[in-house]
Amino acid sequence: MSARSMQGILSLLVLYLLSIPVFAQPTGSVGGKVKDGKGEALVGVSVGIKDASVGNVTALDGTFKIDGLPYGRYTLLVKGLGMVDKTVPFTLTEQSPHVWLDVVLDRQTHVMQEVLVTGRKETNYVNDYSFLGTKLQSRVVDVPQTISSVTKELIEDQQAFLVTDVVQNLAGVTQYSAYDDLTIRGFRNGYDTGYRLVNGLRSGYGFGTSFFRVPLTVNIESVEVLKGPGAALFGDINPGGTVNLVTKKPLDESRKAVSFSVGSFQTMRTTLDLTGPLNEDKSLLYRLNIGYEDTKTFRDVNDRSSLMIAPTVTFRPTANTTVNAELVYSQFDGYLDRGMGIRGGDLYALPRSFTLSQPSDYYRVNDISFNGSLNHRLTDWLSFNAAYMKFVYHEELSEHRTLNTFADAPANTIMNMRYLEKKINDYTDNLSVYFALSGNTGWLRHDVVAGMDYIKFEADKRGHQWEARRMEVDGQPVPLTFDLNNPTYELRDPSKYIRLPLSPFFVDYLNTSYSTTGLYLQDQITVTDRLRLLLGLRQEFFRDQRVYDNGEEKVHQNVLLPRAGLTYKLLDNLNYFASYSHGFKPIDPAFVRNPENYGSDAPFNSETSFQAESGLKGEFLNKRLFASLSAFHIEKRNTLVNTGQVTDTGNPIYRQNGRIKSQGVELEMNGSVSAAFNLSLNYAFNHTEIVTTEMESEKGTMTPNAPRHSAGLWAKYTFTGAGLEGFGLALGGNYVGERKMERQVQDTHTGDWVWGYWPEYAVLNAAAFYRANKFRLSLNVNNLFDEFYFVGGYDYQRAFPGAPRHFILSVGYTF
């Protein structure tokens, strides 16, 4: 090719490149600020171009910007939770390529139930609205009872994969054990003392044998705790608090996120979150969350793999009707960690990895739930709401566990053991229907809820369990034991074990079939612009029916549960609140019919409780920061206590305490101090005291696993300067004070029975992250100083150590 030809080609190429801007379509942008009627910035408001899949959400100062819009006429659509939608027309031209709009949104005078069927668009640590406190979409600051919450943004920043990983962010909430087993305001919430709500409905989590399985956070929008008894809203509830898991719902704008993680203990994880509209008019929305983890954990013989698949669909056939359907499938394959034994009375004698499980053990769980809800606005002042959940729990278990005694006490080096095999299915059904109406009587405004809840739980009679405490060796029965000085791990042959007869306890469990129906009425009364009252009343009808080979057994328990509260606006951003509420927990009929099977010569009584609470709630820094301060007094009567001992037939032995009181103060602060600084802070002082009990040595002591002091902190700073933009650091941790063990332990020197205590601990965590456009890289290091601590436990036979120093590295992309 000649030089002249080359010069001609280059000339044509230059002319072509110069001509591109001439033919390219010019573009502009629209930006602005969204405020409420009082001029305060609104955060997380959806701002988009009508009839186009282009949009954004407002930042912490209420501003937004949408780039890349060709010149022309547009309509801006602005939507915020609890606000009236607004449209603003604008035009981009060559003379005005960049438009700034100040948008003012009006607050809806009454907001019906939408949050449970519409996804949350905010991206911060503040949960402004909740249904947990009133069954209506209410601003948390206006609810006359403390509601603590952890949002998905904080869950993501801490790379928390299990619900128990987030409790450090909730004031007055600590782990009772390593299971889905918590202490809230001094009272246990797990096993037979509490359950987990999912979107306000009773799930199979947290209650009965399913409490061994800790829920994943893969599809969780937020974890909420209504402090104190919630019985006037949800029936039989533990007095410390009600835990509600709010799941992620579809959004009307496309968002997709994927993450991959690796970490200590051979951990690998991946999550996927997809959401958006399925049709042009956005009447059909979807969301799909998938999560998987495979890890060895820090405990020996405790590998686990977890999988969750959660598709959700929202359908809006009319402007007044919203239907939501959600299916959640969760699978766990691993071991049931029963904790570690304490050798010779020395809490630190054995490594944290020490376990009693054998390689041939297994713990396999499948649970699946369906959650459907309907919201229909009949008029501007009346709506009908219905929700249904079915939860199915499958469990297969093979385990070697302690018999809760030592063979060589008080030396405490050889543990007596028991072997269990179990296969069970549980079924939980919920139906909740209510009407919500608003109106005035004279100068009083009423927001009324009237409805009914129906809950049914039953076990599959085809389940089975067998137990052994001895094995045959050379034709002779030998007790099952475990030497803490010389532990052995091998593939065991259960065919050599000597089976015990099926225990009456498990027979009672297989015949479990109870239902409870609650009728309730609640009125939120707006007396003035500053004063609001809340009055609630619930009539609970508890029915327990069990059919045995020798006949039928029924136990009916009815109770009236009142609730009252008020909020008074001291300042425009600060409310005072006070409330009073009752609690109730029915007793199982087996404890009434045959109390001798459970160690008592008289029928057990139902548990009752009440709480009085008062405090302050405030929104600061243009509502970027939410803070609450509360003081409470709780009393509970007839607390059922598992002694940890079992009868010769395998039944657990129980007793009841007469009266327990809990008093304390809690402080919480969540949100953004500035656009670059996010904060979650909590502190709780709690004094629990067992006032009356049949054990003289227990009188005046604290309740088990109830620390006097606890605190948590998470502070995240994102740099904005040149060269460091997108880079950030976070520092956090939690402190838990000394806690009493559930049962007395034997002094290894004197042989005396004394109360043991789990030591106080403080754990420091840190994180570093980098975000560039849609890419995120984060590294979390937990237990930075490798503290040897115990999250909780029962006694010297079952102690649950916390994880040593470990890291998790994650890479994520949003598109």
Secondary structure, 3 states (H helix, E strand, C coil): CCHHHHHHHHHHHHHHHHHHHHHCCCEEEEEEEEEECCCCECCCCEEEECCCCCEEECCCCCEEEEEEEECEEEEEEEECCCECCEEEEEEECCCCCEEEEEEEECECCCCCCCCCCCCCCCCCCCCCEECCCCCCCEEHHHCCCCEEEEEHHHHHHCCCCEHHHHHHHCCCEEECCCCCCEEECCEEECECCCCEEECCEECCCCEHHHHHCCCECCCEEEEEEEECCCHHHHCCCCCCEEEEEEECCCCCCCEEEEEEEEECCCEEEEEEEEEEECCCCCCEEEEEEEEEEEECCCCCCCCEEEEEEEEEEEEEEECCEEEEEEEEEEEEEECCCCCECCHHHCCCCCCCCCCCCCCCCEEEEEEEEEEEEEEEECCCCEEEEEEEEEEEEEEEEEEEEEEEEECCCCCCCEEEEEEEEEEEEEEEEEEEEEEEEEEEECCEEEEEEEEEEEEEEEECCCCEEEEEEEEEECCEEEECEEECCCCCCCCCCHHHEEECCCCHHHHHHHCCEEEEEEEEEEEEEECCCCEEEEEEEEEEEEEEEEEECCEEEEEEEEEEEEEEEEEEEEECCEEEEEEEEEEEECCCHHHHHCHHHHCCCCCCCCEEEEEEEEEEEEEECCCCEEEEEEEEEEEEEEEEEEEEEECCCCCEEEEEEEEEEEEEEEEEEEEEEECCEEEEEEEEEEEEEEEECCCHHHCCCCCECCCCEEEEEEEEEECCCCCCCCEEEEEEEEEECCEEEEEEEECCCCCCEEEEEECCEEEEEEEEEEEECCEEEEEEEECCCCCCCEEEEEECCEEEECCCCEEEEEEEEEC
